[in-house]
């Protein structure tokens, strides 16, 4: 009697399991039947991807390559590439020349051409932080970078022009050196243009030549 009751209970359990299986969605039933195979295929696929990423095709230095018409795998640098330690003129950076950081003028005459060159270099390298007018409100400052001091403070208006050349050459505070990016002559041109910016924002009527004062009076 006990054995018969156990067998009947087991039969009912199997029937419930079978009925529950057939009530499940087809896709789930297929997955349950083939889940072992699916798991094995997934592991094999993952292993093959990992191996391909670990063993990427590559060429040894100076090895021939069928990809390029000249058969060389090593390619020439893109035109205009400037290696580290070289200047924009593609010459190795020369040892820094001595200069007087207390100089009150550049070592060459300041002409309109020099000021225009300084303006162009300033707008390329400096304005992004210092702003086009030298107020220290450049685009990166507006995006959250710490603001440099304004050129129009009493301290910097009284600083010698050699100070700006020195800062461009060696950096100062949060500003890195721009010696590799800006040639020495262009550094003086930028310094001269900074002085012109300072005069433009702090000029007095008496500082103007008579002909310009007459123009303003019209």
C-alpha positions as CSV (number, residue, x, y, z in Angstrom):
1,X,0.0,0.0,0.0
2,X,2.8,2.4,0.9
3,X,4.6,1.6,-2.3
4,X,1.5,2.2,-4.4
5,X,0.8,5.6,-2.7
6,X,4.4,6.7,-3.4
7,X,4.2,5.6,-7.0
8,X,0.9,7.5,-7.5
9,X,2.4,10.6,-5.9
10,X,5.4,10.5,-8.1
11,X,3.2,10.0,-11.2
12,X,1.2,13.1,-10.3
13,X,4.4,15.1,-9.8
14,X,5.6,14.1,-13.2
15,X,2.3,15.0,-14.8
16,X,2.4,18.5,-13.1
17,X,5.9,19.0,-14.4
18,X,5.0,17.9,-17.9
19,X,1.9,20.1,-18.0
20,X,3.9,23.1,-16.7
21,X,6.6,22.6,-19.4
22,X,4.0,22.5,-22.2
23,X,2.3,25.7,-20.8
24,X,5.6,27.6,-21.1
25,X,6.3,29.7,-24.3
26,X,7.9,27.8,-27.1
27,X,11.1,29.9,-27.1
28,X,11.6,29.2,-23.4
29,X,11.0,25.5,-23.8
30,X,13.6,25.3,-26.6
31,X,16.1,27.2,-24.4
32,X,15.5,24.7,-21.6
33,X,16.1,21.8,-23.8
34,X,19.2,23.2,-25.5
35,X,20.6,25.5,-22.8
36,X,23.7,23.3,-22.4
37,X,24.5,23.6,-26.0
38,X,23.8,27.4,-26.0
39,X,26.0,27.9,-23.0
40,X,28.8,25.9,-24.7
41,X,28.6,27.9,-27.9
42,X,28.5,31.2,-26.0
43,X,31.7,30.3,-24.2
44,X,33.4,29.2,-27.4
45,X,32.4,32.4,-29.2
46,X,33.7,34.6,-26.3
47,X,37.0,32.7,-26.2
48,X,37.5,33.2,-30.0
49,X,36.8,36.9,-29.7
50,X,39.2,37.3,-26.8
51,X,41.9,35.5,-28.8
52,X,41.4,37.7,-31.9
53,X,41.7,40.8,-29.7
54,X,44.8,39.5,-28.0
55,X,46.5,38.4,-31.3
56,X,45.7,41.3,-33.6
57,X,47.5,41.3,-37.0
58,X,50.6,43.4,-36.9
59,X,53.8,44.0,-38.8
60,X,57.4,44.1,-37.5
61,X,59.4,47.3,-38.1
62,X,60.4,47.7,-41.8
63,X,58.5,44.6,-42.7
64,X,57.0,44.6,-46.2
65,X,53.3,45.3,-46.6
66,X,51.0,44.4,-49.5
67,X,48.6,47.1,-48.5
68,X,50.5,50.1,-49.9
69,X,51.8,50.5,-53.5
70,X,55.4,51.0,-52.4
71,X,55.3,47.8,-50.3
72,X,56.4,49.6,-47.1
73,X,54.6,49.1,-43.8
74,X,56.4,52.1,-42.2
75,X,54.7,55.3,-43.5
76,X,56.0,58.8,-43.7
77,X,54.6,61.2,-41.0
78,X,51.7,63.4,-42.2
79,X,53.0,66.7,-43.7
80,X,53.3,69.3,-41.0
81,X,53.9,66.9,-38.2
82,X,56.0,68.5,-35.5
83,X,58.0,65.9,-33.4
84,X,58.4,66.5,-29.6
85,X,61.4,68.8,-28.9
86,X,61.2,70.5,-32.3
87,X,59.8,73.8,-33.3
88,X,57.0,74.6,-35.8
89,X,59.7,75.2,-38.4
90,X,60.6,71.4,-38.1
91,X,64.1,72.3,-36.8
92,X,65.3,71.0,-33.5
93,X,64.6,73.4,-30.7
94,X,67.8,75.5,-30.2
95,X,69.1,76.2,-26.7
96,X,67.2,79.1,-25.2
97,X,68.9,82.4,-25.9
98,X,69.6,84.7,-23.0
99,X,67.3,87.7,-22.6
100,X,66.6,90.4,-20.1
101,X,63.3,89.8,-18.3
102,X,63.4,93.4,-17.2
103,X,63.6,94.7,-20.8
104,X,61.3,97.5,-21.6
105,X,61.2,96.9,-25.4
106,X,62.0,94.1,-27.8
107,X,65.5,93.7,-29.3
108,X,64.2,95.0,-32.6
109,X,62.0,97.9,-33.7
110,X,58.3,97.5,-33.1
111,X,56.4,98.1,-36.4
112,X,52.8,97.7,-37.4
113,X,53.8,94.4,-39.1
114,X,55.3,93.2,-35.8
115,X,52.1,94.1,-33.9
116,X,49.9,92.4,-36.4
117,X,52.1,89.3,-36.2
118,X,51.9,89.5,-32.4
119,X,48.1,89.8,-32.6
120,X,47.8,86.8,-34.8
121,X,50.0,84.6,-32.6
122,X,48.2,86.0,-29.5
123,X,44.8,85.0,-30.9
124,X,46.1,81.5,-31.7
125,X,47.9,80.6,-28.5
126,X,46.9,83.1,-25.8
127,X,43.3,84.2,-26.3
128,X,41.8,80.8,-25.5
129,X,42.7,81.6,-21.8
130,X,43.4,85.3,-21.7
131,X,40.6,86.4,-24.0
132,X,40.9,88.6,-27.1
133,X,41.1,91.8,-25.0
134,X,43.3,90.4,-22.3
135,X,40.7,90.4,-19.5
136,X,41.4,86.8,-18.6
137,X,37.9,85.6,-19.8
138,X,38.9,83.2,-22.7
139,X,36.7,80.3,-23.8
140,X,38.4,77.7,-21.5
141,X,37.9,80.0,-18.6
142,X,34.2,80.3,-19.4
143,X,34.1,76.5,-19.4
144,X,35.5,76.2,-15.9
145,X,39.3,76.6,-16.2
146,X,40.9,78.8,-13.6
147,X,41.1,82.4,-14.8
148,X,44.5,84.1,-15.4
149,X,45.0,87.6,-14.2
150,X,43.8,90.4,-16.4
151,X,46.5,92.3,-18.3
152,X,44.9,95.5,-17.3
153,X,45.7,95.3,-13.6
154,X,48.2,97.9,-12.3
155,X,50.7,95.2,-11.6
156,X,50.9,93.9,-15.2
157,X,50.5,97.3,-16.8
158,X,53.7,98.3,-14.9
159,X,55.5,95.0,-15.6
160,X,58.4,95.3,-18.2
161,X,57.7,93.8,-21.6
162,X,60.5,91.3,-20.9
163,X,58.2,89.8,-18.2
164,X,55.7,88.6,-20.8
165,X,58.5,87.1,-22.9
166,X,59.8,85.3,-19.8
167,X,56.3,83.8,-19.0
168,X,55.8,82.7,-22.6
169,X,59.2,81.0,-22.5
170,X,59.2,79.4,-19.1
171,X,55.5,79.4,-18.1
172,X,54.1,80.8,-14.8
173,X,51.6,79.4,-12.3
174,X,49.0,77.3,-14.2
175,X,50.4,78.3,-17.6
176,X,52.9,75.9,-19.2
177,X,55.9,77.0,-21.3
178,X,55.1,77.8,-25.0
179,X,58.8,77.8,-26.0
180,X,58.3,74.9,-28.5
181,X,55.2,76.4,-30.0
182,X,56.2,80.0,-30.3
183,X,59.5,81.2,-31.9
184,X,61.6,83.7,-29.9
185,X,60.8,86.6,-32.3
186,X,57.1,85.8,-32.1
187,X,57.3,85.8,-28.3
188,X,58.6,89.4,-28.5
189,X,55.8,90.2,-31.0
190,X,53.2,88.8,-28.6
191,X,54.7,90.8,-25.7
192,X,54.6,94.0,-27.8
193,X,50.9,93.3,-28.7
194,X,50.0,92.7,-25.0
195,X,51.5,96.2,-24.3
196,X,49.3,97.6,-27.2
197,X,46.3,95.8,-25.6
198,X,47.0,97.4,-22.3
199,X,47.3,100.9,-23.9
200,X,44.0,100.3,-25.8
201,X,42.1,99.8,-22.6
202,X,43.8,102.4,-20.4
203,X,44.8,105.2,-22.8
204,X,44.3,108.8,-22.0
205,X,43.3,111.4,-24.6
206,X,46.7,113.1,-24.0
207,X,48.5,110.0,-25.1
208,X,47.2,110.3,-28.6
209,X,49.0,112.2,-31.4
210,X,47.3,115.6,-32.3
211,X,45.9,114.3,-35.6
212,X,44.1,111.4,-33.9
213,X,42.8,113.7,-31.2
214,X,41.4,115.9,-33.9
215,X,39.7,112.9,-35.5
216,X,38.0,112.0,-32.2
217,X,36.8,115.6,-31.7
218,X,34.9,115.5,-35.0
